[in-house]
Amino acid sequence: MSNGQEKFIVSARKYRPESWKEVIGQESITETLLNSIQQDHMAHAYLFCGPRGVGKTTCARIFAKEINRSEDHGEDEDFSFNIFELDAASNNSVDDIRSLTDQVRIPPQVGKYKVYIIDEVHMLSKQAFNAFLKTLEEPPKHAIFILATTEKHKIIPTILSRCQIYDFNRIGIEDIVMQLKGIAEKENIKYEEEALHVVAQKADGAMRDALSIFDQLSSFTNENLTYEAVLKNLHVLDYDYYFKVTDFLYKSDFAEVLVILDSILKQGFDGSHFISGLAGHFRDLLVCKDPRTLGLLEVGDSVKAKYRDQAQNIDSAWILSALTLASETDFKYRNASNQRLLLETSMLNIASLDLEKKNSQPEVKILPAPTEKKKLEESPKKEAATIQEKQPAADEVKTEVQEEAEEPLESKDPSDLEDFEDSVEPHEENLEESEEPLVKIQQESTPPEDAPISRRTRRKPSTVSLKLENTLEEKAPAVKEIIEDQVDEIKEQAIESSEEKLELESAWKKLSTESFEEGKSALYSIMAKQKIAEQIEDEVITVILSHEVDQEEFIQHSAHVLMKLRQYMQTPSLGLKTLVQETKHETKLFTAQDKFEYLASQNPVLRKLKQDLDLDISH
């Protein structure tokens, strides 16, 4: 950047804007100030506020020069003697303000206005503000005040009401990248566009910070800014880490998620920066879902293509849930006692999002019609009788099947018989594709009255196979074997339905053990006391608790307990409720005689001893 003999000047000073055209990222403010000069509608006090490094002081200096420049003065004429700068951070006393007000009274020797720029004005003391009020409200005609601050909220309202306020925005990433490109070309510095994007993101909207980082990296990379070198020097996580982590999270690959998280932490990256960056990555994926919001993604073209590809393969609902969990973890990270455990738990929770969604969906393939389900709940016995009446008699079924068969099965060749067997066997794939046969099958089968409704009892045999059982015994041995297997399966399902309570006990015991292993001792204590086989009725489990404290504790985990029980028992209709039965213990005061009688009943020798020694037990 330098020729050796010339003294090096940092880019923030060397390329400080000298005119309105060179100011970047503040077009609305510069246009307003320029129009006020051209129309001669200038206020006597201005307040420039905004983050650091966005051009507040620069615009104040340009504005101070432009207001004195007119047709009578040349473009190169210097009006620096009409500009006075005061650093309020070190000159914040009442005496400093009094000295300033004394200078304001003196008119300018050259030009029309004297401009006073007070930087970091929020650092003035309360007394200094009060001393400055009168001068700021009614200054001389030749005096203009420009106040600059990064903390507008610290300025008293009486000062704010006397100024025109201009809020400076953070400079956009694309604007910073364009400025860095121009400087790099002027200084003959090689660069990669992705490297400049990283610098712009690290600057956080401050042009001065971006130029300082740019100078640092130019020295580190020997004037060759590559993407890898910038990441190494700035200690920034590569985009590829977030793409890999997101892929593993969406695939629910717990092992790879923990391994890559461990490698990131071992490289010295702060966990807070990682989880914050991951949340930002999820936000960028959501932005890529819609072409209308694609412009909000402030990255290079190559990285933007990666975002588009990954966003197409991930569900929007999953991204939104993952973004919520990552944001909550970022909020909790600073106050967490075990920050690494918090990160790992958060990653596993995100990886389990799709997994929990799959497990929460019951694997019931045969469902009753919506209109008939309500009727069955209101009058099960009446509906069962109606269903039995609808079933055809065995002779009618036999006649119906025989009429449909044009030829005897013996006359058919083996290939035709195999085709017929395939048409008779009720495949699950066909059941899933058509809804109408499923409803018919469920309505024509009568569930056991006493057996609890479960996933097994809801799965009914095909009506077609039952109709053909008596008809095809002698004609098709292969078909007969298939039907017998189905009948055995129905019997096994009936037997298994009677063992529902044993399955409940096993599921309850397994869930209580998991609670103990997870450190939920209070929940484990509550669950261990339950006689769960005696506390279920009509698929509703009643959890009996001894007092309200246990009830509050159990209610906090009730949703998780119910979800797990439904999963283990494969019973989506299972319910859960609590009942508090407080046990009252009566406290009785025992007299000395009562105590003696109790001890004597345990050891009769005491009575003889009392009589022989003539003892008194009143005390």
C-alpha positions in Angstrom: 0.0 0.0 0.0 2.9 2.4 0.6 6.0 3.1 -1.4 8.4 2.8 1.5 9.3 6.5 1.6 5.8 7.7 2.2 4.4 7.5 5.7 1.6 5.0 6.0 -1.9 6.5 6.5 -4.7 4.3 7.7 -7.5 3.9 5.2 -10.1 5.4 7.6 -8.2 8.7 7.4 -6.9 8.5 3.9 -10.2 7.8 2.3 -12.4 9.9 4.6 -15.1 11.5 2.4 -14.6 15.1 1.4 -17.8 15.7 -0.4 -21.4 14.6 -0.3 -20.9 12.1 -3.2 -18.2 10.2 -1.3 -20.5 9.5 1.7 -22.0 6.0 1.4 -25.0 4.5 3.0 -26.6 7.8 4.2 -28.2 9.1 1.0 -31.4 10.4 2.6 -29.5 12.5 5.1 -26.9 13.9 2.7 -29.7 14.8 0.2 -31.7 16.6 2.9 -28.7 18.6 4.1 -27.7 19.6 0.6 -31.2 20.8 -0.2 -31.3 22.9 3.0 -28.1 24.6 1.9 -29.3 25.3 -1.6 -32.6 26.6 -0.4 -31.0 28.5 2.5 -33.3 26.8 5.0 -30.8 26.0 7.7 -31.5 25.5 11.3 -29.3 26.9 14.1 -28.8 23.5 15.8 -28.5 19.9 14.4 -28.2 16.6 16.2 -26.4 13.7 14.4 -27.0 10.4 16.2 -26.3 6.8 15.3 -23.8 4.0 15.8 -20.0 4.5 15.6 -18.3 4.7 12.3 -21.3 5.6 10.1 -20.2 9.1 9.1 -21.7 11.5 11.7 -18.5 13.6 12.2 -17.7 13.4 8.5 -21.0 14.7 7.5 -20.8 17.5 10.1 -17.4 18.7 8.6 -18.7 18.5 5.0 -21.8 20.4 6.0 -19.8 23.0 7.9 -17.7 23.7 4.7 -20.6 23.7 2.3 -22.7 26.3 4.2 -20.0 29.0 3.8 -19.3 28.2 0.2 -21.1 30.4 -2.3 -20.7 31.8 -5.8 -18.3 34.4 -4.5 -15.9 31.8 -3.2 -13.9 29.2 -5.1 -14.2 25.5 -4.7 -10.8 25.2 -3.2 -11.2 28.0 -0.6 -10.6 26.8 2.9 -13.1 27.7 5.7 -11.5 25.7 8.4 -11.1 28.8 10.6 -14.9 29.0 10.7 -15.1 25.4 12.1 -14.6 24.7 15.8 -14.7 21.2 17.1 -15.1 20.3 20.8 -14.8 16.9 22.3 -17.4 16.8 25.0 -15.9 13.6 26.5 -12.9 15.6 27.8 -14.5 19.1 27.9 -17.7 18.4 29.8 -17.7 20.9 32.6 -19.6 24.2 33.0 -16.4 26.2 32.5 -15.8 24.6 29.1 -19.4 25.5 28.0 -18.9 29.1 29.3 -15.8 29.4 27.2 -17.7 28.2 24.2 -20.5 30.7 24.7 -18.0 33.5 24.9 -16.5 32.5 21.5 -19.9 32.3 19.9 -20.4 36.1 20.3 -17.5 36.8 17.9 -18.6 37.0 14.2 -16.6 35.2 11.5 -13.8 37.1 9.6 -14.3 35.1 6.4 -17.6 33.5 5.3 -21.1 33.9 6.6 -21.3 31.3 9.4 -19.2 29.9 12.3 -20.0 26.2 12.9 -19.4 24.5 16.3 -19.2 20.7 16.2 -19.6 19.1 19.6 -18.7 15.4 19.4 -20.0 12.9 22.0 -22.3 15.5 23.4 -24.0 13.0 25.7 -20.9 13.2 27.9 -21.7 16.7 29.0 -22.6 17.0 32.7 -26.1 18.0 33.7 -24.9 21.4 34.8 -23.1 21.9 31.4 -26.3 21.1 29.6 -28.2 23.6 31.6 -25.5 26.3 30.9 -25.7 25.5 27.2 -29.5 25.7 26.9 -29.9 29.5 26.5 -27.1 29.8 23.9 -28.5 26.8 22.0 -32.0 28.2 22.0 -31.1 31.7 20.9 -27.7 31.8 19.3 -26.3 34.7 17.2 -27.3 34.6 13.5 -23.8 33.6 12.4 -23.6 30.6 14.8 -24.7 27.0 13.9 -24.3 24.1 16.3 -23.8 20.5 15.1 -24.0 18.0 18.0 -22.9 14.4 17.4 -23.6 11.4 19.7 -23.8 7.6 19.7 -26.2 7.6 22.7 -29.2 9.8 22.0 -31.2 8.6 25.0 -28.7 10.2 27.4 -29.4 13.7 26.1 -31.9 15.7 28.1 -35.2 16.4 26.3 -34.7 20.2 26.5 -31.7 19.9 24.3 -33.4 17.5 21.9 -36.3 19.9 21.4 -34.0 22.6 20.2 -32.3 20.6 17.5 -33.1 19.1 14.1 -32.4 15.4 14.7 -30.9 13.1 12.0 -30.6 9.4 12.7 -27.8 7.8 10.9 -28.3 4.1 9.9 -25.8 1.3 9.9 -24.1 1.0 6.5 -25.3 -2.0 4.5 -23.0 -4.9 3.8 -23.1 -4.4 0.0 -22.2 -0.7 0.4 -19.2 -1.6 2.5 -18.1 -4.3 0.0 -18.3 -1.8 -2.9 -16.2 0.7 -0.9 -13.6 -1.9 0.0 -13.4 -3.0 -3.7 -12.7 0.5 -4.8 -10.0 1.0 -2.2 -8.4 -2.4 -3.0 -8.2 -1.5 -6.6 -6.6 1.8 -5.9 -4.1 0.2 -3.6 -3.4 -2.8 -6.0 -4.5 -5.3 -3.4 -5.8 -8.7 -4.6 -9.0 -9.9 -3.0 -11.7 -12.5 -3.1 -15.3 -11.1 -2.9 -16.3 -13.6 -0.2 -13.4 -12.3 1.9 -14.7 -8.8 1.6 -18.2 -10.0 2.6 -16.7 -11.5 5.8 -15.0 -8.2 6.6 -18.2 -6.3 6.0 -20.2 -8.6 8.3 -17.5 -8.4 11.0 -17.7 -4.6 10.8 -21.4 -4.6 11.8 -22.4 -1.6 9.7 -19.4 0.6 10.7 -17.3 1.8 7.8 -14.4 2.9 10.0 -14.3 -0.6 11.6 -14.3 -2.2 8.1 -11.4 -0.1 7.0 -9.4 -0.9 10.1 -10.0 -4.6 9.6 -9.1 -4.2 5.9 -5.7 -2.6 6.8 -5.0 -5.4 9.3 -5.8 -8.2 6.9 -3.8 -6.5 4.1 -0.7 -6.7 6.3 -1.5 -10.3 7.4 -2.1 -11.7 3.9 0.7 -9.7 2.2 -1.9 -7.7 0.2 -3.7 -10.9 -1.0 -7.1 -11.2 0.8 -8.3 -14.8 0.4 -11.4 -16.2 2.1 -9.4 -18.8 4.1 -6.9 -16.2 5.3 -9.6 -13.8 6.4 -11.4 -16.6 8.4 -8.2 -17.6 10.1 -7.2 -14.1 11.1 -10.6 -12.9 12.2 -11.4 -16.2 13.9 -14.7 -16.5 12.2 -16.7 -19.7 11.6 -16.9 -20.8 8.0 -20.3 -21.0 6.3 -19.6 -24.7 5.6 -19.8 -25.5 9.4 -23.3 -24.2 9.6 -24.4 -26.0 6.4 -23.0 -29.3 7.8 -24.5 -28.8 11.2 -27.9 -28.1 9.6 -27.8 -31.2 7.5 -26.9 -33.4 10.4 -29.6 -31.8 12.6 -32.3 -32.3 9.9 -31.2 -35.9 9.5 -31.4 -36.4 13.3 -27.8 -37.7 13.3 -27.1 -37.1 16.9 -23.5 -38.5 16.9 -22.3 -36.3 14.0 -23.9 -33.2 15.6 -22.1 -33.7 18.9 -18.8 -34.5 17.1 -18.9 -31.3 14.9 -19.9 -29.2 17.9 -17.0 -30.6 19.9 -14.6 -29.7 17.0 -15.9 -26.2 16.9 -15.5 -25.6 20.6 -12.0 -27.1 20.5 -10.9 -24.5 17.9 -11.6 -21.8 20.5 -14.9 -20.5 19.1 -17.2 -19.1 21.8 -20.4 -21.1 22.2 -22.5 -17.9 22.2 -21.1 -16.9 18.8 -21.8 -20.3 17.4 -25.4 -20.5 18.5 -26.0 -17.0 17.5 -24.5 -17.7 14.1 -26.6 -20.9 13.8 -29.8 -18.9 14.5 -28.7 -16.4 11.8 -28.2 -19.4 9.4 -31.7 -20.6 10.1 -33.0 -17.1 9.4 -31.1 -17.0 6.1 -32.7 -20.3 5.1 -36.1 -19.0 5.7 -35.3 -15.9 3.7 -34.3 -18.2 0.7 -37.7 -19.9 0.8 -39.4 -17.1 -1.1 -37.9 -15.3 -4.1 -39.4 -12.0 -2.8 -37.2 -12.1 0.3 -34.1 -13.4 -1.4 -32.7 -9.9 -1.6 -32.5 -9.8 2.2 -29.7 -12.3 2.1 -26.4 -10.3 2.3 -23.8 -12.8 1.2 -21.8 -13.5 -1.9 -23.3 -15.2 -5.0 -21.6 -18.6 -4.4 -22.8 -18.7 -0.7 -26.3 -17.6 -1.8 -26.5 -20.6 -4.2 -25.7 -22.9 -1.3 -28.4 -21.3 0.8 -30.9 -21.8 -2.0 -30.0 -25.5 -2.4 -30.2 -26.3 1.3 -33.5 -24.3 1.8 -35.2 -26.4 -1.0 -34.5 -29.6 0.9 -35.7 -28.6 4.4 -39.2 -28.0 5.5 -40.1 -24.4 6.5 -41.9 -25.6 9.7 -38.7 -27.4 10.9 -36.6 -24.3 10.2 -38.9 -22.1 12.2 -38.9 -24.5 15.2 -35.1 -24.8 15.0 -34.8 -21.0 14.9 -37.0 -20.7 18.0 -34.9 -23.2 20.0 -31.6 -21.6 18.9 -32.8 -18.2 19.9 -33.9 -19.4 23.3 -30.5 -21.1 23.8 -28.7 -17.9 22.8 -30.8 -16.0 25.4 -30.0 -18.6 28.2 -26.4 -19.1 27.3 -24.8 -16.3 29.3 -26.5 -17.2 32.6 -26.1 -21.0 32.2 -23.9 -22.8 34.8 -22.9 -25.5 32.4 -22.8 -23.8 29.0 -21.5 -26.7 27.0 -24.3 -29.0 28.3 -26.8 -26.3 27.3 -25.4 -26.2 23.8 -25.4 -30.0 23.4 -29.0 -30.3 24.8 -30.1 -27.6 22.4 -28.6 -29.3 19.5 -30.1 -32.7 20.4 -33.5 -31.0 20.8 -33.3 -29.5 17.4 -32.2 -32.8 15.9 -35.2 -34.5 17.6 -37.8 -32.1 16.0 -38.6 -34.3 13.0 -38.1 -37.4 15.1 -40.7 -36.3 17.7 -43.1 -35.4 14.8 -42.9 -38.9 13.4 -43.3 -40.6 16.8 -46.2 -38.4 17.8 -48.3 -39.6 14.8 -50.2 -42.8 15.6 -49.6 -45.7 13.2 -53.4 -46.4 12.9 -54.3 -47.5 9.4 -58.0 -48.3 9.8 -60.1 -45.4 11.1 -63.9 -45.1 11.5 -65.8 -42.7 9.5 -66.1 -39.3 11.2 -69.9 -39.4 11.4 -70.0 -43.0 12.7 -67.3 -42.4 15.4 -69.6 -40.1 17.3 -72.4 -42.6 17.2 -70.3 -45.4 18.5 -69.2 -43.3 21.5 -72.8 -42.3 22.3 -74.4 -45.8 22.0 -71.9 -48.6 21.5 -74.2 -51.5 22.3 -77.0 -50.2 20.0 -74.5 -49.7 17.2 -73.0 -53.1 17.7 -76.5 -54.7 17.3 -77.1 -52.7 14.2 -73.8 -53.8 12.7 -74.5 -57.5 13.4 -77.9 -57.1 11.6 -76.0 -55.7 8.6 -73.7 -58.8 8.3 -75.0 -61.3 5.8 -75.8 -64.9 6.8 -73.3 -67.6 5.9 -75.6 -69.3 3.4 -76.2 -66.0 1.6 -72.4 -65.3 1.5 -71.8 -68.8 0.1 -74.5 -68.4 -2.6 -73.2 -65.0 -3.5 -69.7 -66.2 -4.0 -70.8 -69.3 -6.0 -72.8 -67.1 -8.3 -69.9 -64.9 -8.9 -67.6 -67.8 -9.8 -68.2 -68.7 -13.4 -65.9 -71.8 -13.4 -64.9 -74.2 -10.7 -61.5 -73.5 -9.1 -60.3 -77.0 -9.9 -60.5 -76.2 -13.6 -58.2 -73.3 -13.4 -54.5 -73.7 -13.9 -52.0 -72.9 -11.1 -51.1 -69.5 -12.6 -54.8 -68.4 -12.5 -55.1 -69.7 -9.0 -52.1 -67.6 -7.9 -53.7 -64.5 -9.5 -56.9 -65.2 -7.7 -55.0 -65.6 -4.4 -53.4 -62.2 -4.9 -56.7 -60.6 -5.5 -58.2 -62.1 -2.3 -55.4 -61.3 0.1 -55.9 -57.9 1.7 -52.7 -56.0 1.2 -52.0 -53.0 3.5 -50.8 -50.9 0.5 -54.2 -51.1 -1.1 -55.8 -50.2 2.2 -53.8 -47.1 2.5 -54.6 -45.9 -1.0 -58.3 -46.0 -0.7 -60.4 -44.5 2.1 -63.8 -45.9 1.3 -63.0 -49.7 1.9 -61.3 -48.8 5.2 -64.5 -47.2 6.6 -66.6 -50.2 5.4 -64.3 -52.7 7.1 -64.4 -50.9 10.4 -68.2 -50.6 10.4 -68.8 -54.2 9.6 -66.8 -55.6 12.5 -68.0 -55.5 16.1 -65.3 -54.7 18.7 -65.3 -56.7 22.0 -67.4 -54.9 24.6 -65.0 -55.3 27.5 -61.7 -55.1 25.7 -60.0 -51.6 25.8 -59.7 -50.0 22.5 -56.1 -50.1 21.2 -54.3 -50.0 18.0 -54.5 -53.8 17.8 -58.2 -54.0 18.2 -58.8 -51.2 15.7 -57.1 -53.2 13.0 -59.8 -55.5 11.7 -59.6 -58.4 9.2 -60.9 -58.0 5.8 -64.6 -58.7 5.2 -63.7 -60.4 1.9 -61.5 -63.0 3.6 -64.3 -63.9 6.1 -66.9 -64.3 3.4 -64.6 -66.7 1.5 -63.7 -68.9 4.5 -66.5 -71.4 4.2 -66.8 -71.3 0.4 -63.2 -72.0 -0.6 -62.2 -74.7 2.0 -62.3 -77.5 -0.5 -61.7 -75.7 -3.7 -58.5 -73.8 -3.0 -56.0 -75.2 -0.4 -53.7 -72.2 -0.8 -56.5 -69.8 -0.2 -57.6 -71.8 2.8 -54.2 -71.6 4.3 -54.2 -67.8 3.9 -57.6 -67.5 5.5 -56.5 -69.7 8.5 -53.5 -67.5 9.1 -55.8 -64.5 9.2 -58.1 -66.2 11.6 -55.2 -67.1 13.9 -54.0 -63.5 13.7 -57.5 -62.3 14.8 -57.4 -64.7 17.8 -53.9 -63.5 18.8 -55.1 -59.9 18.6 -58.0 -60.8 20.9 -55.7 -62.4 23.4 -53.3 -59.5 23.3 -56.1 -57.0 23.9 -56.8 -58.8 27.2 -53.2 -58.1 28.3 -53.5 -54.4 28.0 -53.0 -53.7 31.7 -49.8 -55.6 31.7 -48.5 -53.5 28.9 -49.6 -50.4 30.8 -47.6 -51.5 33.9 -44.5 -52.1 31.8 -44.8 -48.8 30.0 -45.4 -47.0 33.4 -42.4 -48.7 35.0 -40.2 -47.9 32.0 -41.2 -44.3 32.0 -40.6 -43.9 35.7 -37.1 -45.4 35.3 -36.3 -42.9 32.5 -37.5 -40.1 34.8 -35.1 -41.3 37.5 -32.2 -41.5 35.1 -32.9 -38.0 33.8 -32.7 -36.6 37.3 -36.4 -36.0 37.8 -36.5 -37.4 41.3 -39.8 -35.8 42.3 -41.6 -37.2 39.2 -40.1 -40.7 39.8 -41.3 -40.6 43.5 -44.8 -39.8 42.4 -44.9 -42.5 39.7 -43.4 -45.2 41.9 -46.3 -44.8 44.4 -49.0 -45.5 41.8 -50.8 -48.8 41.5 -51.3 -48.1 37.8 -53.1 -51.4 36.9 -56.0 -50.5 39.2 -56.2 -46.8 38.2 -57.2 -47.1 34.5 -60.8 -47.0 33.3 -62.1 -46.4 29.8 -58.5 -45.6 28.6 -58.2 -42.8 31.2 -55.5 -43.2 33.8 -56.1 -41.6 37.2 -53.0 -40.5 39.0 -53.7 -40.4 42.7 -51.6 -37.8 44.6 -51.3 -37.1 48.3 -51.2 -33.3 48.2 -51.3 -30.3 45.9 -47.6 -29.9 45.7 -47.3 -33.3 44.1 -50.1 -32.3 41.7 -48.3 -29.2 40.6 -45.1 -31.2 40.1 -46.9 -33.9 38.0 -48.8 -31.4 35.9 -45.5 -29.9 34.7 -44.5 -33.2 33.2 -48.0 -34.6 32.4 -47.8 -33.8 28.6 -44.5 -35.6 28.3 -45.7 -38.6 30.4 -48.9 -38.9 28.3 -47.0 -38.7 25.0 -44.5 -41.4 26.0 -47.3 -43.7 27.3 -49.2 -43.4 24.0 -45.9 -44.1 22.2 -45.0 -47.1 24.3 -48.5 -48.6 24.4 -49.4 -47.5 20.8 -52.7 -46.2 22.0 -53.3 -42.6 20.7 -56.7 -42.3 22.6 -55.1 -42.8 26.0 -56.0 -40.1 28.6 -54.6 -38.9 31.9 -56.0 -37.1 34.9 -55.0 -36.3 38.5 -56.8 -36.8 41.8 -55.6 -35.4 45.2 -56.4 -37.5 48.2 -54.8 -36.0 51.3 -54.1 -38.4 54.2 -54.8 -36.9 57.5 -52.9 -38.1 60.6 -54.4 -37.6 63.9 -52.0 -36.6 66.7 -52.9 -38.1 70.1 -51.2 -37.2 73.4 -50.4 -40.3 75.5 -50.5 -40.2 79.3 -48.0 -42.0 81.5 -50.6 -44.6 82.2 -51.1 -45.2 78.4 -47.4 -45.6 77.9 -47.2 -48.1 80.8 -50.1 -50.1 79.5 -48.5 -50.3 76.1 -45.1 -51.4 77.5 -46.8 -53.9 79.8 -48.6 -55.4 76.9 -45.3 -56.0 75.2 -43.6 -57.2 78.4 -46.0 -58.5 81.1 -43.2 -58.7 83.7 -43.5 -55.0 84.1 -46.8 -55.3 86.0 -45.3 -57.7 88.5 -42.3 -55.4 89.0 -44.6 -52.5 89.6 -46.6 -54.5 92.3 -43.5 -55.8 94.0 -41.8 -52.4 94.3 -45.0 -50.5 94.8 -44.1 -48.1 92.0 -46.1 -45.0 90.9 -46.4 -44.2 87.2 -48.1 -40.9 87.5 -44.8 -39.0 86.6 
